[in-house]
């Protein structure tokens, strides 16, 4: 479905054994180097990046130059769940590039990765992106995790003529946040490129899940007053415009301020409207408070589909038994039949390596962060080296068969956007294993329509 937006108009290299060995060394590399994210004073690059350059010189394909990559991500604050696995991915990529420098324009390039914590603050995200460009002299900037991170980072890159690759933000809020018009693809951006799904994809997945449960088609809208909330609840262009023609009623009691502690008014509205479907995109701490209060106050929808908040095992663990059958969109999972164009690892192998190294359960951003590095390497190769204009030009038609699936910037829906596949899942109690809940794929129809057949793990079940 096309999204209505403005003026009322609609708008490989398979070396698996070597790769597994390389990934297995990541823990040793990180321990030896003492790699860590920057502190609140935005101190410089990681120690592992220097070690990567040294290792590359000792390897068969010795690096003759270095590409500096800046990476902005929320490691602390209410969005910290998005960045939980980023340290491990950066360590993995440092280890990979140490043994496999980027070959471009007849040269061999080592990769130095400089990380900055946005602290879940849009202002700081922009500030540290500016530092990476103007003080640290990076060649490319990467960033992910909601419009509050990706938009200010990309804005700095646009202002400072530096190529930028972002992910983990629905594409419409990302485009609009940078001053573009999602309904008008005639004018894009000069330096910033993004990959993720859109409102239309999330609506398709959620409706497929809702339609498998007998409800009154009344949807309670639980959204914060942030970029996602404003985009998704927009009457003319967001979920109301998409869901209405499909027979759903979208009951929005208003956008609540981030960090709200008492959700009695929202719960009362949902109960009064008999909203048998709960839908929302909120940060984990807010949903945890809301859901516990909802249960205490007797609000029991038949199905709930919540973005951001329950996409992460850490948030689900905080809910305990209240997490059973909560639904969310699934951007990437170990069961995705995809492989990294950079390392040759499958999604299953990559997720397993993360759990084996960290003792933590896989999470969705892992695949997207790794895919940003795949895209960066492909763009540098296509550009013949770390020429900023060359990288930006290469990104215009870039196509990468990445860990999250095929990314094709030549297809749109916007000049700077490549869409990704989306499925739906519900949290179920695990049958044995180290973790209490598993995220089970229960909706794959939309991804299959777009060309990716993700195996189903079960059927949609109502909330208890």
Secondary structure, 3 states (H helix, E strand, C coil): CCCCCECCECCCCCCHHHHHHHHHCHHHHHHHHCCCCCCCCCCCCCHHHHHHHHHHHHCCCCCCEEEEEEEEECCCCCCHHHHCCHHHHHHHHHHHHHHCCEEECCEEEEEEEEEEECCCCHHHHHHHHHHHHHCCCCCEEEEECCHHHHHHHHHHHHHCCCEEEEECCCHHHHHHHCCCCCCCCCCCCCCEEEECCCHHHHHHHHHHHHCCCCCCCEEEEEEECCHHHHHHHCCCCCHHHHHHCCCCEEEECCCECCCCCCCHHHHHHHHHHCCCEEEEEECHHHHHHHHHHHHHCCCCCCEEEEEECCCCHHHHHHHHHHHCCCEEEECCCCCCCCECCCCCCEHHHHHHHHHHHHCCCCCCHHHHHHHHHHHHHHHHHHHCCCCHHHHHHHHCCCEEEECCEEEECCCCCCCCEECCCCEEEEEEECCCCCCCEEEEEEECHHHHHCCCCCCCCCCCCCCC
